[in-house]
Amino acid sequence: MAAANKQRLMVLTVAGKPIAKGRPRFRIGAHVYAPEITRNAEEIMQGEMRQACDTPLEGPLELRMTFSF
């Protein structure tokens, strides 16, 4: 028997200017790091998602994004 296809709509609004992900930076010794502005933006998004979703998302996801400037 096939599992039921549960669909859930989640709307997440993050205030602020959209930030493009910066390319990785490399240091001697094969150390790779992201630019500070990218790390900060990722931390904000991660915090907003954790507040919006009480459990980890599993399975296939459909993502639609709208940016307002």
C-alpha positions in Angstrom: 0.0 0.0 0.0 1.4 3.4 -1.0 1.9 6.0 1.8 -0.4 8.9 1.8 1.0 12.0 0.1 0.9 14.6 2.8 1.3 18.2 1.6 1.9 21.1 3.9 2.3 24.7 2.9 4.8 26.8 4.7 5.3 30.5 4.2 8.5 32.0 5.4 9.2 35.7 5.3 12.7 37.0 6.0 13.1 40.7 6.2 16.2 42.3 4.7 18.0 42.7 1.5 18.6 39.5 -0.5 22.3 38.5 -0.4 23.9 36.4 -3.2 26.0 33.5 -1.9 29.6 34.4 -2.1 32.1 32.1 -3.6 34.3 30.0 -1.3 37.7 31.5 -0.2 40.8 29.4 0.1 43.7 29.7 2.5 47.1 28.0 2.6 46.7 24.4 3.9 43.5 23.7 2.0 41.3 25.6 4.4 38.1 26.7 2.7 35.7 29.3 4.2 32.7 31.4 3.1 32.8 35.2 3.1 31.4 36.8 6.3 28.4 38.4 4.6 27.4 34.9 3.3 27.8 33.3 6.7 25.7 36.0 8.3 22.9 35.6 5.7 22.9 31.8 6.1 22.7 32.1 9.9 19.7 34.4 9.6 17.9 32.1 7.2 18.7 29.1 9.4 17.3 30.8 12.4 14.1 31.8 10.6 13.6 28.3 9.3 14.1 26.8 12.8 11.4 29.1 14.2 9.0 28.2 11.4 9.5 24.5 11.4 9.3 22.5 14.6 10.6 19.2 13.0 13.1 18.6 10.2 11.6 18.4 6.7 11.8 15.0 5.0 11.2 13.7 1.5 10.8 15.6 -1.7 10.3 19.4 -1.4 9.0 22.0 -3.7 10.4 25.5 -3.1 9.1 28.7 -4.6 10.9 32.0 -3.8 9.8 35.6 -4.2 12.2 38.5 -3.7 10.9 42.0 -3.1 13.2 44.9 -3.4 
